[in-house]
């Protein structure tokens, strides 16, 4: 899905992948009792991106770029579903981008007392959890761009379920 996938997430300047622990799997996909309260909020949502910004130092000043505003319409309607068994899907929705699969699968896990979200697909990464509520999911990742400048990307989703 134009590698917008879960790395809807990764901007052109990001190149590394964080090799943290692999996602744990709940052996009973119909039972979310093993999930933390944050995990239960994730699986209770149908998540649609509502914002995506990146901030870094440019010419000596903090500069924020709005990636969301420049996204293709066919990417803006994609939604993410998290399942209780540690798997998930990204669905292209009705406005499918040309050449993309309708659905892409991934594995996920909350780590470090629910402060990190690991997403494992064709481009695995781990993100800092900023907020998970019934209405909003927000996480961030900071990595150096090709010039060695740290860039912090913040991705926000709204629950449309």
C-alpha positions in Angstrom: 0.0 0.0 0.0 2.6 2.4 -1.2 4.5 1.2 1.9 2.2 3.6 3.6 1.3 0.5 5.4 2.0 0.6 9.0 4.7 2.7 8.1 2.1 5.0 6.9 4.4 5.7 9.3 7.8 5.9 7.9 8.8 9.0 6.1 11.4 9.1 3.3 14.2 10.1 5.7 13.7 7.1 7.9 15.8 4.1 7.0 16.5 2.0 10.0 14.3 -0.5 11.8 14.2 -1.0 15.5 14.8 -4.7 16.4 13.0 -5.0 19.6 11.2 -8.1 21.0 8.8 -9.8 18.6 5.0 -9.4 19.3 3.5 -11.9 21.7 0.5 -13.8 20.6 -2.7 -14.4 22.5 -3.6 -18.0 21.8 -7.3 -17.4 22.1 -8.3 -14.8 19.5 -11.9 -14.5 20.9 -10.7 -13.6 24.4 -9.1 -10.2 25.1 -8.8 -10.8 28.8 -5.1 -11.2 28.5 -4.8 -7.7 27.0 -3.9 -4.7 29.0 -6.3 -1.8 29.2 -4.4 -0.1 26.4 -4.5 -3.3 24.3 -8.2 -3.5 24.8 -8.6 0.1 23.5 -6.6 -0.8 20.4 -8.7 -3.8 19.5 -11.9 -1.9 20.2 -11.1 0.6 17.4 -11.2 1.0 13.7 -8.4 3.5 13.2 -8.2 6.1 10.5 -5.3 8.5 10.2 -6.2 12.1 11.0 -2.7 13.7 11.3 0.9 13.0 10.4 3.7 15.5 11.1 7.5 15.4 11.3 9.6 17.8 13.3 13.4 18.3 13.0 16.0 21.1 13.0 16.2 22.9 9.7 18.6 25.8 9.3 18.9 26.0 13.0 15.2 26.1 13.8 12.7 23.5 14.8 10.6 22.9 11.7 7.4 20.9 11.4 6.2 19.5 8.2 2.6 18.3 7.7 2.8 15.0 5.8 -1.0 14.4 6.1 -2.0 17.3 4.0 0.1 16.0 1.0 -1.1 12.4 1.2 -3.0 11.0 -1.7 -6.8 10.7 -1.1 -6.5 7.0 -1.7 -4.2 6.7 1.4 -6.3 9.0 3.6 -9.2 6.6 3.8 -7.1 3.5 4.8 -8.0 2.1 8.2 -6.2 -0.2 10.7 -7.7 -3.0 12.7 -5.9 -4.6 15.7 -7.0 -8.2 16.6 -6.8 -9.7 20.1 -4.5 -12.4 18.8 -1.6 -10.0 18.1 -2.4 -9.6 14.4 -3.9 -6.8 12.5 -4.8 -5.5 9.0 -4.5 -2.3 7.1 -7.4 -2.0 4.7 -7.3 0.3 1.6 -11.0 1.0 2.1 -13.2 2.1 -0.8 -10.7 4.5 -2.4 -8.0 1.9 -3.2 -4.6 3.2 -4.5 -3.6 1.7 -7.8 -1.2 -1.2 -7.4 -1.8 -1.7 -3.7 -3.3 -4.8 -2.1 -6.7 -4.3 -0.6 -5.5 -5.7 2.7 -2.1 -5.9 4.3 -1.5 -8.1 7.4 0.9 -7.4 10.3 1.6 -8.5 13.9 1.6 -6.1 16.8 2.4 -6.0 20.5 2.5 -3.4 23.2 5.9 -3.4 25.0 7.5 -1.8 28.1 4.4 -1.3 30.1 2.4 -0.2 27.1 4.8 2.6 26.3 5.9 1.1 23.0 4.0 -0.3 20.1 5.7 -2.9 17.9 4.4 -3.3 14.4 5.8 -6.1 12.4 5.2 -6.3 8.6 7.4 -6.0 5.6 9.0 -3.0 7.3 9.0 -3.6 11.1 9.3 -0.8 13.6 8.6 0.1 17.1 7.0 3.4 18.1 6.6 5.4 21.4 2.9 5.4 22.5 1.8 8.9 23.1 -1.8 8.2 23.7 -4.4 5.5 23.4 -8.0 6.4 24.3 -11.4 5.3 23.0 -11.3 8.1 20.4 -7.6 8.6 19.6 -4.4 6.7 19.0 -1.2 8.7 18.8 2.3 7.5 18.6 5.7 8.8 17.5 9.1 7.7 16.3 12.4 9.6 16.3 15.1 8.5 13.9 18.0 10.3 12.2 17.4 11.2 8.5 20.1 10.6 5.9 22.0 13.7 7.1 22.0 12.5 10.7 19.4 15.0 11.9 16.9 13.6 14.3 13.4 13.7 12.9 10.3 13.0 15.2 7.3 11.8 13.3 3.9 11.9 15.2 1.0 9.9 13.7 -2.5 10.4 15.0 -5.5 8.2 14.3 -9.2 8.6 15.2 -11.5 5.8 16.1 -14.2 5.5 13.5 -15.8 2.3 14.8 
